[in-house]
Structure formats: C-alpha cells, structure tokens
Amino acid sequence: MIVVWNKIGEQEENRINKSIKIVCDEAVAIPVKQCAEQFEREMKIKVSVHSKSLWDQNESSAKEEAYDLDLFAGKPTSEGFALNQIPCAFRSIIFATRKDFEPNITELVQVFQNNLTYSTAPISAKDGKLLKNSLEKAGKWEKVLKQRKKTYPSSSAAALALASGNDLDGAFMWDFSARKFDLKIHRVNELRRATETLLAGTYHSEGNRLAPMQFARFLAAPTKGQFYFAESGFVGVNGDVWAEKPSLYVYGANPIKAFILDEFDRFEKSCLISIEPHFLDQKNIALSLNLIAQSKAKKALPDLVITLSASSVTQMPDQYQLLSGTPPINNTQLSLYLLKSTRFPVSSKKFHDFLCLNQKNK
C-alpha cells in the first residue's frame, strides 16, 4: 500500500509541475483566462496566458517565442482544419444598432436608403480589414467609406459609443462586441462571408505534447470552455465532449483489418486520440448497426464505421452520414461513415482528415 500511495503521489506531483504557455488575441483573453483557471483546478497543470493586440499574429512568431498553444483567427483550408488545430469559436462582422431600431436590415442598400449615420473600424484593425475585403468583393466598399461618419479603434469602442449616445444610428463591428453591449445585430447579406474561426493551434515539443492538446480540447468542450466563450458573446462550436484523451469506437470490415490497424496506430501517435476497433464481416455491419439503433442501447453505436466501397454496403441506419473524399488505402477504396450524434465530432472528422492527408503525402 505504501508503494502504491507513493506512486500515486508522484504522479499527482508530476501533473502539478507541468505547465503550458498560451498566446491569444486580447479580444478573447477573458474567456481564455477563465477557462485556464478551471483547467488548472481540474488538471493541476499550470496555464500561462499571454495576450496580443493583433488577431493576425502569424504562426511562425508563436513558434519562435516557444508558445505551446496559439489561439488565432483564420479559415479552414480546402481540406479542413490542420491536424494540430481545433476550432473553438466563431466571430463575424455585422451591422449593429440600438435595440429599439426598426426595421431589420438585411441588405446594405437599406443603410443608404435610410441615410443612417454609421462608423467603421480603421482598416489597420482586423475587423476593419475584414470589412474592407468583404465589401470590396461585393463592390460596395467605396460607397461605405464615402458615407461613414466616424471611425473607432475597435469594435468595443464603437459598441460603447453606439450604446451610450445618439451620434450614430449604427456601426459595423464584431458580433461579440454587439452582444456584450446588448445591441441589435443585423446580418447583412454582403457580409455573409465575413466570418472567422478562432483556432487553437498546438506546437508540440516532444516532452509536452499532451497538455497543450488537452487545453485546446478543453476550450472547445461544450461544458467547459464553450461556457466562457458564450458568456463573452462568441458563437460556439460543435466540439467534443471533454475527455483527457478521447477514445473513438470504430467498426471496421474484416478485409481491411490487415492494413487499417497501422493507420490507427499512426493516428493515435499523431493526434493523441485513442481508437477502440471492432471488426466484423462486411455483410453484417449494417444489420448489426440497425439492430443497435432500434434498441435501447443506442449509446453502443460506434463513432465511425469503415467499410469497403459504399456500393457494397446494405442500407446504413439514418444515424450515419457518409463522409466524402475518403482516399483509397492500400489500393483499396474505403467508405467512412460518421455517427451524427457522436460525442467526439471533431476527433472523428480529424481521423478522416488524417487519412486524406497521409495518402496525399505518400
């Protein structure tokens, strides 16, 4: 017993002595720090949060300054998010007014027709730059620039001015700033693509890979970091439920077992996500899943199902969706099905991205 208790004590001390260093934009510093405090209490891992005033900090600077995790705004690549990135929240440029303003504005022309006085951020600011780029594509930037009344250095400053005075009818700003000041949000069609994703990107060192990834997952978890982002006015993500190390339950067809197990091992080492596989005859997969789906044991449904080509599979239950673009593995065309109600949507899709990326690099 003494030996066991000593070992447990050593493990707990090792956890307490761990630390990770985070860099983020000052606009999200409050929810990130709140989340870090809870993470420290639960995981006994010290989190040091450093904020910057620019959202467009580049990833190379984060690497040079030896941060373990970089929270930055960006957009997914054509192939989805990189394997070392986890989406945590969204933000968009909108047109805001006071709550008592009527009617709802859905087109930019309504701002001009009603002769509304409005402000924008300077184009040196991230929100101003995104506004400019979006409206240039719509051919409306010059007119907006010509008729604006004021500029404010940030969305928060514009929101405060709009909420507390009558000099402006509205302002172009981040949606989270409008929510914090209880302003009315108008989703203008010309700005429908003026949206960014807050991504947590990890830069693992060999000795400290797990803790930064755990904190990134903590930020995206519905009952953890998402609470703090919502409290600060951000639109949340459909993140994984919190787990120190996610574990995916996967069904696979027997013929692919010989080569897919190697992919599972590589994925676990690369993304620190466990896979619990179960193999059975291809002809029995859909039958087994339909039986489970119709029973009271729906929680026993696997997160992912990997089969030979979809054409050879009988009708899958409605609980599953076919993920497109799954590449051939070992010269064998596979089909990958995702459980729509999986507790680990991000980790499950990451496995699909992992297969695509690996085959592309071969």
N, C-alpha and C positions, 0 to 999 in steps of 0.2 A: 504493500500500500504506500509506503514512504517513497519508494522508487517511482510509482505511478504519479503520486501527487507532485513530486519534484519535477517530473517530466511535463505535467500539465502547467505548472508554474513557469517553467522555462518557455513553453510555447506562448503563454499569455504575455510574458515579458518581451518576447521577440516581436509579438504583434504591436505592443505599445511603443517599442523603439522604432518601428517603421515610420517613414514619413514620405509624403509626396508633395511636389511643388506644382502649383496650378497657375496659369496665366489666363486672364479673361478680359473682355471689354468692361469698362466701368459701368455700362448700362445694365449689365447682368451681375454685377458684383454682389448686390444684396442677396438675391436668391441663391447664388453660388455659395456665398459665405454661410448663409443659414443652413444650406444642405451640408456643407462641410462640417459644421458644428454637430449635426445629427450623426453624420458618418463617423466622426471621431468618437462620439459616445458609444455607438453600436459596434464599431470595428476596432476601436483602440489603435487607430492609425492616424498620425498627425497630418493635417492638411494645411499647407501654407498657400493662401490665395493672394495673387498679385494682379492688380487691375491696370489696364492701359486705357488711354483715351481714344484710341483708334480701333475701329472694328476691322479694318483691312490690314491688320498685322499679318505678315506672311509667315508661313510655316518654318522657313529657314531660320528666322530670328528666334523662334521658340526653341529650335534645336540648339542654336548657338548659346543660348542662355541656360541650357540644361533644365528646361521645364519637363516634367513628366507628362503633363496634360495641357493641351492648348484648346480653349473654347473660342472658336472664331465663327464668323458668319460666312456662309458660302452656299453653293448649289451642288447637288449631286452630279457626278459625271454621267455620261451616256450609259454607263454600265452600273449605275447605282452608287452607293457610298463606298469609299475605300474600306478595306477590311479593318483598318485601325481607327475608323471613325464611327461614332454613334450619334444619331440625331437626338437633340434634347428639347428643342422648342422652335417655334416659327415667329417671324415678325414680318409685317407688311406696311407699305406706305398707303395711307388712306387720306381722305379729306374729312376733317373734323369740324364740328360746330358745337355751340351750346345745346343743351338738351331740349330747349323749347323751340328750336329751329324747325320750321316746316318749309317745304316738303322734303322727302328723301331724295338725295342726289345720286343718280346712277351714271350720268354722262357728264363729261367735262363742260359741254356746251351749256348746261344749266347754270354753272358758276358764272359764265359770261353773260348769259341772258338776264340773270337776276342782278347783275352789277355788284356781285359780292366782293367785299374787300377781304383780302387773304394774305397770308405770309407763307414763305418757304424757308428752309434752311439754306445756308450758302453751299455752293457745290463742293467746297472743300470738306464739308461734313459728309459722312457716309450716307445719311438719309437724303441730303441734297443731291449727291452724286447719283444715287439710285433713281430719284425722282427725275432728274435730267435725262438719264439714259432711257428710262421708260417712256417719257413723253416725247423725246426725240424720235423714237421708233414709231410713235403714233402721230408724228407731225404736229404736235401741239406745244412743244417746249417754248418756242419763241413768243407765242401769244401769252402763255402763263407768265413768262419772265417779264414781258412788257406791262402786264396789268397788275402785278403783285404790288402790295402797298408796303410791306416790311419784310425784313429777314430777321431770324433769331438764330443764335449759335447752335441751338439744339432743339429737338422735339419737346423736351421737358420745358424749356424756356417758352416756346410757342404755346404749349398747352396751358401753362400758368397764366400767360398774358391773355389768352382767349377766355379762360375760365373766370378771370378776375376783372376783366374790363370790357368796354364796349367799342374799342377802337377797331376791332376786327369782327367780320362775320364768320370767318373760318380760317383754317390753316392746313397745309399739307404736312403730315407728320407720321411717326411710327404709331401703329395701333396700340402698342402697350402704353405709350405716353398718354394717349387719349383715354384709355381705361383708368389709369391712375388718377386722372383729374375729372373723371365722370363726365366726359364729353360724348357727344353723339357721333358715331362712326358711320361714314358714308363710303361704301365700296364702289369706287368709280371704275367703270369698265376699262378705261385707258390704263389703269394701274393694276389690272388683274394679275399681271406677271411680276409686279414689283414686290416680290416676296423673297425672303432669305431664310435659310435654316441655320440655327445655332448648332454647330457640330462640336463634339468633344473628340479631339484627335490625340491619340497616345503616341509617345515616343519612348518605347521601352528600352531600358538598359537591361542587360542580361540578369542582373540581380534584383530588379524591381519592376517586373512586368505585370504582376497580378494586381497590385494595389491601385495603380492608375486606371486600369481597365474596370476594376470594381467600382471606383468612384464615378467613372463615366456611366456605368450601368445604373448606379445609384441615382444620378441626376435624371436619367430617363425613366426610372421606375414610377408607375402610377401612384403608389402610396408613399413615395419618398420625395425625390427632387421635383416631381411634377406639381406637387402641392405648393412649393415655394415659387415656381415659375408662374403658376396660375395666380397666386396672390399678388405677384408683381405685374400682372396684366398680359403675360405672354400666352400665345396659343400653344397648347401642349402637343405631344406626340403619342403615338400608339407604341409605347415602349414595352420591354419585357417586364414581367413581374420581378421583384427583387429576389436575387439569389446570389450568394457569394460566388458560386460557379454554376451557371446554367447547365442543365442536362437535357438534351433532346432525346425523346423516344422516337426511334425510326424503324419503320417496317421496310424490308427490302426483299426483292425477289431472289430466290436461291441462286439462279445463274450468275448474278452479279457479285455474289459474296467474295469470290476469289480475288477480285481487284478493288472492290469498293472499301474493304476494310483498311487498305493502305491510305485511301483518301480520308477516311475517318480519322486515322492517326495523325496525318499531316494537319488536318483541320483543327484538331484538339490542341496540338502544339502551337499552331499559328495564332488561333483566336481565343484560346483558353476557354473553350466550350466543350463539355463532355457530350459524348454520344452513346446512347444505350441502344444497340441494334437488335432487331429480331427478324430472322429470315424465314420465309415460307414459300411454298410453291406459288408461282405467279397466278395460276388459275384460282387459288384460294384467297388471294389478297382482298379483292373487292367483296367476296362473300363474307369473310371474317369482319371486315370493317362495317358492312351493312348490318350484321348481327349485333355488333357492339353499339352502333348508332341507334338501333331500335330498342336497346336495353336500357336499364337504369345505370349502367356503368360507362356512360359517355366519357367520363374523365379518363378512361383507359384507351381512348383513341390516340394513335401516335401523332406526334407533331409533324412529321414528314413521312411520305411514302415514296420509295424509289422503285420503279418498275422498268421493264423493257418498254419499247415504244408504246405510246398511249393506244395505238390502234389494236394492240393485242390484249388490252385490259377490258374486262366487262365493266358495266356501269358502276362508277365510283359513287359513294354517298354524296349528297349535296353539301356535306360539311367540308368538302375538299375543293380546292381550286388548283388547276394545272398551271405551273409556272412556265412561262415561255422562255425559249432560248437556252434550254439545258443542253450542253455540248455532249458529243459522244465521249465516252470514257473507255479506254482500252479497245477502241474501234467498235464500241457497242453504243447504239443510240439509247439513251435513257429518258424517262419521263419522271419529273419531280412534282409531287402533289403536296400542297401546304394545307394544314388544318386551319380553317378560317378563325376558329376560336382558340388557337394555341396561346398558351401563357407566355410563349417566347417568340413573338413575331419577328423581332429584329434579328435574333440569333438564327432563327430558321432561314430567313432570307439571306443571311450572311453566308450560310453553307452553300446556297445556290450560287451566290456571287463568287465564293471561293472556288467552286468547280469551274465556273466560267473563266475566271482569271488564270487558274492553273493550266487549263487546256490551251488558253491563248498564248501563254508563255512557253509552251512546250515546242 
